Amino acid sequence: MNASRKLGIVVFCAVPAIIGGGIVYGIFHSYPAVLAYEILLLLTAGAFLSR
């Protein structure tokens, strides 16, 4: 996988991190819930980048 594709995956995962973090906080009103969401998203992005 070349560098431009890896960068595209990171950008593709950054948008849900920003928007989704706000949605998760709006639903649960809890920063630990946002942290858990961000960690799951980071693990998913890492799995795609490691291929």
mmCIF entry with sequence, helices, sheets and N, C-alpha, C, O atoms, coordinates in Angstrom:
data_MODEL
# 
_entry.id   MODEL 
# 
_entity.id                         1 
_entity.type                       polymer 
_entity.pdbx_number_of_molecules   1 
# 
_entity_poly.entity_id                      1 
_entity_poly.type                           'polypeptide(L)' 
_entity_poly.nstd_linkage                   no 
_entity_poly.nstd_monomer                   no 
_entity_poly.pdbx_seq_one_letter_code       MNASRKLGIVVFCAVPAIIGGGIVYGIFHSYPAVLAYEILLLLTAGAFLSR 
_entity_poly.pdbx_seq_one_letter_code_can   MNASRKLGIVVFCAVPAIIGGGIVYGIFHSYPAVLAYEILLLLTAGAFLSR 
_entity_poly.pdbx_strand_id                 A 
# 
loop_
_entity_poly_seq.entity_id 
_entity_poly_seq.num 
_entity_poly_seq.mon_id 
_entity_poly_seq.hetero 
1 1  MET n 
1 2  ASN n 
1 3  ALA n 
1 4  SER n 
1 5  ARG n 
1 6  LYS n 
1 7  LEU n 
1 8  GLY n 
1 9  ILE n 
1 10 VAL n 
1 11 VAL n 
1 12 PHE n 
1 13 CYS n 
1 14 ALA n 
1 15 VAL n 
1 16 PRO n 
1 17 ALA n 
1 18 ILE n 
1 19 ILE n 
1 20 GLY n 
1 21 GLY n 
1 22 GLY n 
1 23 ILE n 
1 24 VAL n 
1 25 TYR n 
1 26 GLY n 
1 27 ILE n 
1 28 PHE n 
1 29 HIS n 
1 30 SER n 
1 31 TYR n 
1 32 PRO n 
1 33 ALA n 
1 34 VAL n 
1 35 LEU n 
1 36 ALA n 
1 37 TYR n 
1 38 GLU n 
1 39 ILE n 
1 40 LEU n 
1 41 LEU n 
1 42 LEU n 
1 43 LEU n 
1 44 THR n 
1 45 ALA n 
1 46 GLY n 
1 47 ALA n 
1 48 PHE n 
1 49 LEU n 
1 50 SER n 
1 51 ARG n 
# 
_struct_asym.id          A 
_struct_asym.entity_id   1 
# 
loop_
_struct_conf.conf_type_id 
_struct_conf.id 
_struct_conf.pdbx_PDB_helix_id 
_struct_conf.beg_label_comp_id 
_struct_conf.beg_label_asym_id 
_struct_conf.beg_label_seq_id 
_struct_conf.pdbx_beg_PDB_ins_code 
_struct_conf.end_label_comp_id 
_struct_conf.end_label_asym_id 
_struct_conf.end_label_seq_id 
_struct_conf.pdbx_end_PDB_ins_code 
_struct_conf.beg_auth_comp_id 
_struct_conf.beg_auth_asym_id 
_struct_conf.beg_auth_seq_id 
_struct_conf.end_auth_comp_id 
_struct_conf.end_auth_asym_id 
_struct_conf.end_auth_seq_id 
_struct_conf.pdbx_PDB_helix_class 
_struct_conf.details 
_struct_conf.pdbx_PDB_helix_length 
HELX_P HELX_P1 AA1 ALA A 3  ? PHE A 28 ? ALA A 3  PHE A 28 1 ? 26 
HELX_P HELX_P2 AA2 TYR A 31 ? SER A 50 ? TYR A 31 SER A 50 1 ? 20 
# 
_struct_conf_type.id          HELX_P 
_struct_conf_type.criteria    ? 
_struct_conf_type.reference   ? 
# 
loop_
_atom_site.group_PDB 
_atom_site.id 
_atom_site.type_symbol 
_atom_site.label_atom_id 
_atom_site.label_alt_id 
_atom_site.label_comp_id 
_atom_site.label_asym_id 
_atom_site.label_entity_id 
_atom_site.label_seq_id 
_atom_site.pdbx_PDB_ins_code 
_atom_site.Cartn_x 
_atom_site.Cartn_y 
_atom_site.Cartn_z 
_atom_site.occupancy 
_atom_site.B_iso_or_equiv 
_atom_site.pdbx_formal_charge 
_atom_site.auth_seq_id 
_atom_site.auth_comp_id 
_atom_site.auth_asym_id 
_atom_site.auth_atom_id 
_atom_site.pdbx_PDB_model_num 
ATOM 1   N N  . MET A 1 1  ? 0.857   -1.165 0.000  1.00 0.00 ? 1  MET A N  1 
ATOM 2   C CA . MET A 1 1  ? 0.000   0.000  0.000  1.00 0.00 ? 1  MET A CA 1 
ATOM 3   C C  . MET A 1 1  ? 0.909   1.236  0.000  1.00 0.00 ? 1  MET A C  1 
ATOM 4   O O  . MET A 1 1  ? 1.821   1.344  0.820  1.00 0.00 ? 1  MET A O  1 
ATOM 5   N N  . ASN A 1 2  ? 0.652   2.157  -0.922 1.00 0.00 ? 2  ASN A N  1 
ATOM 6   C CA . ASN A 1 2  ? 1.517   3.326  -1.024 1.00 0.00 ? 2  ASN A CA 1 
ATOM 7   C C  . ASN A 1 2  ? 1.117   4.419  -0.026 1.00 0.00 ? 2  ASN A C  1 
ATOM 8   O O  . ASN A 1 2  ? 0.074   4.336  0.622  1.00 0.00 ? 2  ASN A O  1 
ATOM 9   N N  . ALA A 1 3  ? 1.959   5.431  0.080  1.00 0.00 ? 3  ALA A N  1 
ATOM 10  C CA . ALA A 1 3  ? 1.780   6.475  1.086  1.00 0.00 ? 3  ALA A CA 1 
ATOM 11  C C  . ALA A 1 3  ? 0.514   7.284  0.859  1.00 0.00 ? 3  ALA A C  1 
ATOM 12  O O  . ALA A 1 3  ? -0.141  7.671  1.827  1.00 0.00 ? 3  ALA A O  1 
ATOM 13  N N  . SER A 1 4  ? 0.150   7.550  -0.385 1.00 0.00 ? 4  SER A N  1 
ATOM 14  C CA . SER A 1 4  ? -1.044  8.359  -0.625 1.00 0.00 ? 4  SER A CA 1 
ATOM 15  C C  . SER A 1 4  ? -2.306  7.613  -0.210 1.00 0.00 ? 4  SER A C  1 
ATOM 16  O O  . SER A 1 4  ? -3.262  8.229  0.261  1.00 0.00 ? 4  SER A O  1 
ATOM 17  N N  . ARG A 1 5  ? -2.318  6.312  -0.378 1.00 0.00 ? 5  ARG A N  1 
ATOM 18  C CA . ARG A 1 5  ? -3.491  5.540  0.054  1.00 0.00 ? 5  ARG A CA 1 
ATOM 19  C C  . ARG A 1 5  ? -3.585  5.510  1.580  1.00 0.00 ? 5  ARG A C  1 
ATOM 20  O O  . ARG A 1 5  ? -4.679  5.614  2.134  1.00 0.00 ? 5  ARG A O  1 
ATOM 21  N N  . LYS A 1 6  ? -2.454  5.369  2.258  1.00 0.00 ? 6  LYS A N  1 
ATOM 22  C CA . LYS A 1 6  ? -2.447  5.398  3.732  1.00 0.00 ? 6  LYS A CA 1 
ATOM 23  C C  . LYS A 1 6  ? -2.918  6.751  4.243  1.00 0.00 ? 6  LYS A C  1 
ATOM 24  O O  . LYS A 1 6  ? -3.672  6.815  5.214  1.00 0.00 ? 6  LYS A O  1 
ATOM 25  N N  . LEU A 1 7  ? -2.488  7.822  3.610  1.00 0.00 ? 7  LEU A N  1 
ATOM 26  C CA . LEU A 1 7  ? -2.924  9.154  4.010  1.00 0.00 ? 7  LEU A CA 1 
ATOM 27  C C  . LEU A 1 7  ? -4.426  9.320  3.788  1.00 0.00 ? 7  LEU A C  1 
ATOM 28  O O  . LEU A 1 7  ? -5.109  9.951  4.594  1.00 0.00 ? 7  LEU A O  1 
ATOM 29  N N  . GLY A 1 8  ? -4.931  8.761  2.708  1.00 0.00 ? 8  GLY A N  1 
ATOM 30  C CA . GLY A 1 8  ? -6.366  8.811  2.448  1.00 0.00 ? 8  GLY A CA 1 
ATOM 31  C C  . GLY A 1 8  ? -7.169  8.085  3.513  1.00 0.00 ? 8  GLY A C  1 
ATOM 32  O O  . GLY A 1 8  ? -8.241  8.549  3.903  1.00 0.00 ? 8  GLY A O  1 
ATOM 33  N N  . ILE A 1 9  ? -6.667  6.952  3.988  1.00 0.00 ? 9  ILE A N  1 
ATOM 34  C CA . ILE A 1 9  ? -7.343  6.218  5.047  1.00 0.00 ? 9  ILE A CA 1 
ATOM 35  C C  . ILE A 1 9  ? -7.353  7.020  6.333  1.00 0.00 ? 9  ILE A C  1 
ATOM 36  O O  . ILE A 1 9  ? -8.361  7.041  7.039  1.00 0.00 ? 9  ILE A O  1 
ATOM 37  N N  . VAL A 1 10 ? -6.249  7.678  6.649  1.00 0.00 ? 10 VAL A N  1 
ATOM 38  C CA . VAL A 1 10 ? -6.187  8.491  7.858  1.00 0.00 ? 10 VAL A CA 1 
ATOM 39  C C  . VAL A 1 10 ? -7.185  9.648  7.780  1.00 0.00 ? 10 VAL A C  1 
ATOM 40  O O  . VAL A 1 10 ? -7.872  9.931  8.761  1.00 0.00 ? 10 VAL A O  1 
ATOM 41  N N  . VAL A 1 11 ? -7.274  10.313 6.644  1.00 0.00 ? 11 VAL A N  1 
ATOM 42  C CA . VAL A 1 11 ? -8.234  11.403 6.472  1.00 0.00 ? 11 VAL A CA 1 
ATOM 43  C C  . VAL A 1 11 ? -9.657  10.871 6.556  1.00 0.00 ? 11 VAL A C  1 
ATOM 44  O O  . VAL A 1 11 ? -10.522 11.495 7.169  1.00 0.00 ? 11 VAL A O  1 
ATOM 45  N N  . PHE A 1 12 ? -9.901  9.712  5.937  1.00 0.00 ? 12 PHE A N  1 
ATOM 46  C CA . PHE A 1 12 ? -11.227 9.102  5.957  1.00 0.00 ? 12 PHE A CA 1 
ATOM 47  C C  . PHE A 1 12 ? -11.657 8.759  7.377  1.00 0.00 ? 12 PHE A C  1 
ATOM 48  O O  . PHE A 1 12 ? -12.849 8.797  7.680  1.00 0.00 ? 12 PHE A O  1 
ATOM 49  N N  . CYS A 1 13 ? -10.713 8.424  8.255  1.00 0.00 ? 13 CYS A N  1 
ATOM 50  C CA . CYS A 1 13 ? -11.036 8.101  9.643  1.00 0.00 ? 13 CYS A CA 1 
ATOM 51  C C  . CYS A 1 13 ? -11.050 9.338  10.541 1.00 0.00 ? 13 CYS A C  1 
ATOM 52  O O  . CYS A 1 13 ? -11.615 9.294  11.634 1.00 0.00 ? 13 CYS A O  1 
ATOM 53  N N  . ALA A 1 14 ? -10.447 10.427 10.105 1.00 0.00 ? 14 ALA A N  1 
ATOM 54  C CA . ALA A 1 14 ? -10.406 11.632 10.926 1.00 0.00 ? 14 ALA A CA 1 
ATOM 55  C C  . ALA A 1 14 ? -11.763 12.326 10.978 1.00 0.00 ? 14 ALA A C  1 
ATOM 56  O O  . ALA A 1 14 ? -12.127 12.888 12.012 1.00 0.00 ? 14 ALA A O  1 
ATOM 57  N N  . VAL A 1 15 ? -12.503 12.297 9.899  1.00 0.00 ? 15 VAL A N  1 
ATOM 58  C CA . VAL A 1 15 ? -13.815 12.946 9.873  1.00 0.00 ? 15 VAL A CA 1 
ATOM 59  C C  . VAL A 1 15 ? -14.775 12.276 10.852 1.00 0.00 ? 15 VAL A C  1 
ATOM 60  O O  . VAL A 1 15 ? -15.421 12.984 11.624 1.00 0.00 ? 15 VAL A O  1 
ATOM 61  N N  . PRO A 1 16 ? -14.904 10.937 10.859 1.00 0.00 ? 16 PRO A N  1 
ATOM 62  C CA . PRO A 1 16 ? -15.771 10.324 11.865 1.00 0.00 ? 16 PRO A CA 1 
ATOM 63  C C  . PRO A 1 16 ? -15.281 10.553 13.297 1.00 0.00 ? 16 PRO A C  1 
ATOM 64  O O  . PRO A 1 16 ? -16.085 10.579 14.229 1.00 0.00 ? 16 PRO A O  1 
ATOM 65  N N  . ALA A 1 17 ? -13.976 10.717 13.475 1.00 0.00 ? 17 ALA A N  1 
ATOM 66  C CA . ALA A 1 17 ? -13.460 10.967 14.817 1.00 0.00 ? 17 ALA A CA 1 
ATOM 67  C C  . ALA A 1 17 ? -13.954 12.312 15.344 1.00 0.00 ? 17 ALA A C  1 
ATOM 68  O O  . ALA A 1 17 ? -14.330 12.424 16.511 1.00 0.00 ? 17 ALA A O  1 
ATOM 69  N N  . ILE A 1 18 ? -13.953 13.314 14.499 1.00 0.00 ? 18 ILE A N  1 
ATOM 70  C CA . ILE A 1 18 ? -14.379 14.650 14.925 1.00 0.00 ? 18 ILE A CA 1 
ATOM 71  C C  . ILE A 1 18 ? -15.894 14.715 15.079 1.00 0.00 ? 18 ILE A C  1 
ATOM 72  O O  . ILE A 1 18 ? -16.401 15.114 16.128 1.00 0.00 ? 18 ILE A O  1 
ATOM 73  N N  . ILE A 1 19 ? -16.603 14.328 14.049 1.00 0.00 ? 19 ILE A N  1 
ATOM 74  C CA . ILE A 1 19 ? -18.070 14.410 14.067 1.00 0.00 ? 19 ILE A CA 1 
ATOM 75  C C  . ILE A 1 19 ? -18.642 13.378 15.046 1.00 0.00 ? 19 ILE A C  1 
ATOM 76  O O  . ILE A 1 19 ? -19.506 13.701 15.862 1.00 0.00 ? 19 ILE A O  1 
ATOM 77  N N  . GLY A 1 20 ? -18.157 12.144 14.959 1.00 0.00 ? 20 GLY A N  1 
ATOM 78  C CA . GLY A 1 20 ? -18.673 11.082 15.825 1.00 0.00 ? 20 GLY A CA 1 
ATOM 79  C C  . GLY A 1 20 ? -18.395 11.329 17.293 1.00 0.00 ? 20 GLY A C  1 
ATOM 80  O O  . GLY A 1 20 ? -19.206 10.974 18.149 1.00 0.00 ? 20 GLY A O  1 
ATOM 81  N N  . GLY A 1 21 ? -17.257 11.933 17.592 1.00 0.00 ? 21 GLY A N  1 
ATOM 82  C CA . GLY A 1 21 ? -16.954 12.263 18.986 1.00 0.00 ? 21 GLY A CA 1 
ATOM 83  C C  . GLY A 1 21 ? -17.973 13.224 19.568 1.00 0.00 ? 21 GLY A C  1 
ATOM 84  O O  . GLY A 1 21 ? -18.379 13.081 20.722 1.00 0.00 ? 21 GLY A O  1 
ATOM 85  N N  . GLY A 1 22 ? -18.381 14.189 18.785 1.00 0.00 ? 22 GLY A N  1 
ATOM 86  C CA . GLY A 1 22 ? -19.408 15.127 19.241 1.00 0.00 ? 22 GLY A CA 1 
ATOM 87  C C  . GLY A 1 22 ? -20.759 14.464 19.410 1.00 0.00 ? 22 GLY A C  1 
ATOM 88  O O  . GLY A 1 22 ? -21.495 14.768 20.349 1.00 0.00 ? 22 GLY A O  1 
ATOM 89  N N  . ILE A 1 23 ? -21.084 13.559 18.502 1.00 0.00 ? 23 ILE A N  1 
ATOM 90  C CA . ILE A 1 23 ? -22.362 12.847 18.606 1.00 0.00 ? 23 ILE A CA 1 
ATOM 91  C C  . ILE A 1 23 ? -22.372 11.940 19.834 1.00 0.00 ? 23 ILE A C  1 
ATOM 92  O O  . ILE A 1 23 ? -23.364 11.887 20.560 1.00 0.00 ? 23 ILE A O  1 
ATOM 93  N N  . VAL A 1 24 ? -21.273 11.229 20.067 1.00 0.00 ? 24 VAL A N  1 
ATOM 94  C CA . VAL A 1 24 ? -21.196 10.349 21.238 1.00 0.00 ? 24 VAL A CA 1 
ATOM 95  C C  . VAL A 1 24 ? -21.295 11.170 22.513 1.00 0.00 ? 24 VAL A C  1 
ATOM 96  O O  . VAL A 1 24 ? -21.977 10.764 23.454 1.00 0.00 ? 24 VAL A O  1 
ATOM 97  N N  . TYR A 1 25 ? -20.627 12.315 22.561 1.00 0.00 ? 25 TYR A N  1 
ATOM 98  C CA . TYR A 1 25 ? -20.731 13.161 23.756 1.00 0.00 ? 25 TYR A CA 1 
ATOM 99  C C  . TYR A 1 25 ? -22.149 13.698 23.924 1.00 0.00 ? 25 TYR A C  1 
ATOM 100 O O  . TYR A 1 25 ? -22.649 13.795 25.044 1.00 0.00 ? 25 TYR A O  1 
ATOM 101 N N  . GLY A 1 26 ? -22.791 14.045 22.822 1.00 0.00 ? 26 GLY A N  1 
ATOM 102 C CA . GLY A 1 26 ? -24.162 14.541 22.891 1.00 0.00 ? 26 GLY A CA 1 
ATOM 103 C C  . GLY A 1 26 ? -25.137 13.498 23.407 1.00 0.00 ? 26 GLY A C  1 
ATOM 104 O O  . GLY A 1 26 ? -26.104 13.835 24.090 1.00 0.00 ? 26 GLY A O  1 
ATOM 105 N N  . ILE A 1 27 ? -24.892 12.233 23.087 1.00 0.00 ? 27 ILE A N  1 
ATOM 106 C CA . ILE A 1 27 ? -25.783 11.167 23.533 1.00 0.00 ? 27 ILE A CA 1 
ATOM 107 C C  . ILE A 1 27 ? -25.511 10.788 24.992 1.00 0.00 ? 27 ILE A C  1 
ATOM 108 O O  . ILE A 1 27 ? -26.440 10.688 25.795 1.00 0.00 ? 27 ILE A O  1 
ATOM 109 N N  . PHE A 1 28 ? -24.233 10.578 25.331 1.00 0.00 ? 28 PHE A N  1 
ATOM 110 C CA . PHE A 1 28 ? -23.898 10.048 26.651 1.00 0.00 ? 28 PHE A CA 1 
ATOM 111 C C  . PHE A 1 28 ? -23.486 11.113 27.661 1.00 0.00 ? 28 PHE A C  1 
ATOM 112 O O  . PHE A 1 28 ? -23.485 10.834 28.860 1.00 0.00 ? 28 PHE A O  1 
ATOM 113 N N  . HIS A 1 29 ? -23.136 12.320 27.225 1.00 0.00 ? 29 HIS A N  1 
ATOM 114 C CA . HIS A 1 29 ? -22.658 13.395 28.109 1.00 0.00 ? 29 HIS A CA 1 
ATOM 115 C C  . HIS A 1 29 ? -21.523 12.901 29.002 1.00 0.00 ? 29 HIS A C  1 
ATOM 116 O O  . HIS A 1 29 ? -21.506 13.142 30.209 1.00 0.00 ? 29 HIS A O  1 
ATOM 117 N N  . SER A 1 30 ? -20.579 12.207 28.378 1.00 0.00 ? 30 SER A N  1 
ATOM 118 C CA . SER A 1 30 ? -19.489 11.596 29.120 1.00 0.00 ? 30 SER A CA 1 
ATOM 119 C C  . SER A 1 30 ? -18.234 11.551 28.249 1.00 0.00 ? 30 SER A C  1 
ATOM 120 O O  . SER A 1 30 ? -18.263 11.062 27.120 1.00 0.00 ? 30 SER A O  1 
ATOM 121 N N  . TYR A 1 31 ? -17.132 12.070 28.795 1.00 0.00 ? 31 TYR A N  1 
ATOM 122 C CA . TYR A 1 31 ? -15.880 12.011 28.058 1.00 0.00 ? 31 TYR A CA 1 
ATOM 123 C C  . TYR A 1 31 ? -15.282 10.607 27.989 1.00 0.00 ? 31 TYR A C  1 
ATOM 124 O O  . TYR A 1 31 ? -14.652 10.282 26.984 1.00 0.00 ? 31 TYR A O  1 
ATOM 125 N N  . PRO A 1 32 ? -15.448 9.757  29.007 1.00 0.00 ? 32 PRO A N  1 
ATOM 126 C CA . PRO A 1 32 ? -14.955 8.380  28.851 1.00 0.00 ? 32 PRO A CA 1 
ATOM 127 C C  . PRO A 1 32 ? -15.622 7.635  27.696 1.00 0.00 ? 32 PRO A C  1 
ATOM 128 O O  . PRO A 1 32 ? -14.980 6.810  27.047 1.00 0.00 ? 32 PRO A O  1 
ATOM 129 N N  . ALA A 1 33 ? -16.890 7.909  27.432 1.00 0.00 ? 33 ALA A N  1 
ATOM 130 C CA . ALA A 1 33 ? -17.557 7.282  26.287 1.00 0.00 ? 33 ALA A CA 1 
ATOM 131 C C  . ALA A 1 33 ? -16.926 7.762  24.981 1.00 0.00 ? 33 ALA A C  1 
ATOM 132 O O  . ALA A 1 33 ? -16.747 6.979  24.049 1.00 0.00 ? 33 ALA A O  1 
ATOM 133 N N  . VAL A 1 34 ? -16.591 9.045  24.918 1.00 0.00 ? 34 VAL A N  1 
ATOM 134 C CA . VAL A 1 34 ? -15.927 9.583  23.724 1.00 0.00 ? 34 VAL A CA 1 
ATOM 135 C C  . VAL A 1 34 ? -14.549 8.948  23.574 1.00 0.00 ? 34 VAL A C  1 
ATOM 136 O O  . VAL A 1 34 ? -14.138 8.607  22.465 1.00 0.00 ? 34 VAL A O  1 
ATOM 137 N N  . LEU A 1 35 ? -13.846 8.790  24.671 1.00 0.00 ? 35 LEU A N  1 
ATOM 138 C CA . LEU A 1 35 ? -12.522 8.166  24.628 1.00 0.00 ? 35 LEU A CA 1 
ATOM 139 C C  . LEU A 1 35 ? -12.617 6.726  24.125 1.00 0.00 ? 35 LEU A C  1 
ATOM 140 O O  . LEU A 1 35 ? -11.791 6.300  23.318 1.00 0.00 ? 35 LEU A O  1 
ATOM 141 N N  . ALA A 1 36 ? -13.606 5.980  24.590 1.00 0.00 ? 36 ALA A N  1 
ATOM 142 C CA . ALA A 1 36 ? -13.792 4.606  24.125 1.00 0.00 ? 36 ALA A CA 1 
ATOM 143 C C  . ALA A 1 36 ? -14.090 4.578  22.632 1.00 0.00 ? 36 ALA A C  1 
ATOM 144 O O  . ALA A 1 36 ? -13.566 3.729  21.911 1.00 0.00 ? 36 ALA A O  1 
ATOM 145 N N  . TYR A 1 37 ? -14.930 5.503  22.160 1.00 0.00 ? 37 TYR A N  1 
ATOM 146 C CA . TYR A 1 37 ? -15.248 5.587  20.731 1.00 0.00 ? 37 TYR A CA 1 
ATOM 147 C C  . TYR A 1 37 ? -13.992 5.901  19.920 1.00 0.00 ? 37 TYR A C  1 
ATOM 148 O O  . TYR A 1 37 ? -13.758 5.294  18.875 1.00 0.00 ? 37 TYR A O  1 
ATOM 149 N N  . GLU A 1 38 ? -13.195 6.836  20.394 1.00 0.00 ? 38 GLU A N  1 
ATOM 150 C CA . GLU A 1 38 ? -11.971 7.218  19.678 1.00 0.00 ? 38 GLU A CA 1 
ATOM 151 C C  . GLU A 1 38 ? -10.969 6.067  19.644 1.00 0.00 ? 38 GLU A C  1 
ATOM 152 O O  . GLU A 1 38 ? -10.290 5.870  18.636 1.00 0.00 ? 38 GLU A O  1 
ATOM 153 N N  . ILE A 1 39 ? -10.871 5.312  20.724 1.00 0.00 ? 39 ILE A N  1 
ATOM 154 C CA . ILE A 1 39 ? -9.952  4.180  20.756 1.00 0.00 ? 39 ILE A CA 1 
ATOM 155 C C  . ILE A 1 39 ? -10.394 3.106  19.767 1.00 0.00 ? 39 ILE A C  1 
ATOM 156 O O  . ILE A 1 39 ? -9.566  2.544  19.050 1.00 0.00 ? 39 ILE A O  1 
ATOM 157 N N  . LEU A 1 40 ? -11.691 2.820  19.723 1.00 0.00 ? 40 LEU A N  1 
ATOM 158 C CA . LEU A 1 40 ? -12.192 1.835  18.754 1.00 0.00 ? 40 LEU A CA 1 
ATOM 159 C C  . LEU A 1 40 ? -11.926 2.292  17.321 1.00 0.00 ? 40 LEU A C  1 
ATOM 160 O O  . LEU A 1 40 ? -11.548 1.490  16.468 1.00 0.00 ? 40 LEU A O  1 
ATOM 161 N N  . LEU A 1 41 ? -12.123 3.572  17.066 1.00 0.00 ? 41 LEU A N  1 
ATOM 162 C CA . LEU A 1 41 ? -11.864 4.100  15.728 1.00 0.00 ? 41 LEU A CA 1 
ATOM 163 C C  . LEU A 1 41 ? -10.375 4.040  15.397 1.00 0.00 ? 41 LEU A C  1 
ATOM 164 O O  . LEU A 1 41 ? -10.005 3.743  14.262 1.00 0.00 ? 41 LEU A O  1 
ATOM 165 N N  . LEU A 1 42 ? -9.536  4.315  16.363 1.00 0.00 ? 42 LEU A N  1 
ATOM 166 C CA . LEU A 1 42 ? -8.086  4.246  16.165 1.00 0.00 ? 42 LEU A CA 1 
ATOM 167 C C  . LEU A 1 42 ? -7.634  2.811  15.881 1.00 0.00 ? 42 LEU A C  1 
ATOM 168 O O  . LEU A 1 42 ? -6.783  2.586  15.022 1.00 0.00 ? 42 LEU A O  1 
ATOM 169 N N  . LEU A 1 43 ? -8.197  1.855  16.595 1.00 0.00 ? 43 LEU A N  1 
ATOM 170 C CA . LEU A 1 43 ? -7.858  0.456  16.344 1.00 0.00 ? 43 LEU A CA 1 
ATOM 171 C C  . LEU A 1 43 ? -8.306  0.017  14.954 1.00 0.00 ? 43 LEU A C  1 
ATOM 172 O O  . LEU A 1 43 ? -7.597  -0.730 14.280 1.00 0.00 ? 43 LEU A O  1 
ATOM 173 N N  . THR A 1 44 ? -9.464  0.471  14.530 1.00 0.00 ? 44 THR A N  1 
ATOM 174 C CA . THR A 1 44 ? -9.949  0.146  13.190 1.00 0.00 ? 44 THR A CA 1 
ATOM 175 C C  . THR A 1 44 ? -9.046  0.737  12.121 1.00 0.00 ? 44 THR A C  1 
ATOM 176 O O  . THR A 1 44 ? -8.695  0.063  11.153 1.00 0.00 ? 44 THR A O  1 
ATOM 177 N N  . ALA A 1 45 ? -8.669  2.003  12.299 1.00 0.00 ? 45 ALA A N  1 
ATOM 178 C CA . ALA A 1 45 ? -7.771  2.637  11.333 1.00 0.00 ? 45 ALA A CA 1 
ATOM 179 C C  . ALA A 1 45 ? -6.416  1.945  11.316 1.00 0.00 ? 45 ALA A C  1 
ATOM 180 O O  . ALA A 1 45 ? -5.813  1.771  10.256 1.00 0.00 ? 45 ALA A O  1 
ATOM 181 N N  . GLY A 1 46 ? -5.937  1.550  12.498 1.00 0.00 ? 46 GLY A N  1 
ATOM 182 C CA . GLY A 1 46 ? -4.662  0.838  12.574 1.00 0.00 ? 46 GLY A CA 1 
ATOM 183 C C  . GLY A 1 46 ? -4.705  -0.496 11.858 1.00 0.00 ? 46 GLY A C  1 
ATOM 184 O O  . GLY A 1 46 ? -3.725  -0.914 11.242 1.00 0.00 ? 46 GLY A O  1 
ATOM 185 N N  . ALA A 1 47 ? -5.857  -1.168 11.944 1.00 0.00 ? 47 ALA A N  1 
ATOM 186 C CA . ALA A 1 47 ? -5.992  -2.459 11.249 1.00 0.00 ? 47 ALA A CA 1 
ATOM 187 C C  . ALA A 1 47 ? -5.928  -2.258 9.730  1.00 0.00 ? 47 ALA A C  1 
ATOM 188 O O  . ALA A 1 47 ? -5.322  -3.062 9.021  1.00 0.00 ? 47 ALA A O  1 
ATOM 189 N N  . PHE A 1 48 ? -6.550  -1.191 9.238  1.00 0.00 ? 48 PHE A N  1 
ATOM 190 C CA . PHE A 1 48 ? -6.498  -0.923 7.807  1.00 0.00 ? 48 PHE A CA 1 
ATOM 191 C C  . PHE A 1 48 ? -5.092  -0.517 7.365  1.00 0.00 ? 48 PHE A C  1 
ATOM 192 O O  . PHE A 1 48 ? -4.642  -0.899 6.285  1.00 0.00 ? 48 PHE A O  1 
ATOM 193 N N  . LEU A 1 49 ? -4.406  0.253  8.198  1.00 0.00 ? 49 LEU A N  1 
ATOM 194 C CA . LEU A 1 49 ? -3.062  0.711  7.823  1.00 0.00 ? 49 LEU A CA 1 
ATOM 195 C C  . LEU A 1 49 ? -2.018  -0.397 7.905  1.00 0.00 ? 49 LEU A C  1 
ATOM 196 O O  . LEU A 1 49 ? -1.010  -0.351 7.200  1.00 0.00 ? 49 LEU A O  1 
ATOM 197 N N  . SER A 1 50 ? -2.247  -1.381 8.748  1.00 0.00 ? 50 SER A N  1 
ATOM 198 C CA . SER A 1 50 ? -1.260  -2.437 8.899  1.00 0.00 ? 50 SER A CA 1 
ATOM 199 C C  . SER A 1 50 ? -1.276  -3.438 7.754  1.00 0.00 ? 50 SER A C  1 
ATOM 200 O O  . SER A 1 50 ? -0.333  -4.213 7.594  1.00 0.00 ? 50 SER A O  1 
ATOM 201 N N  . ARG A 1 51 ? -2.340  -3.428 6.956  1.00 0.00 ? 51 ARG A N  1 
ATOM 202 C CA . ARG A 1 51 ? -2.424  -4.371 5.830  1.00 0.00 ? 51 ARG A CA 1 
ATOM 203 C C  . ARG A 1 51 ? -1.479  -4.027 4.748  1.00 0.00 ? 51 ARG A C  1 
ATOM 204 O O  . ARG A 1 51 ? -1.425  -4.720 3.732  1.00 0.00 ? 51 ARG A O  1 
# 
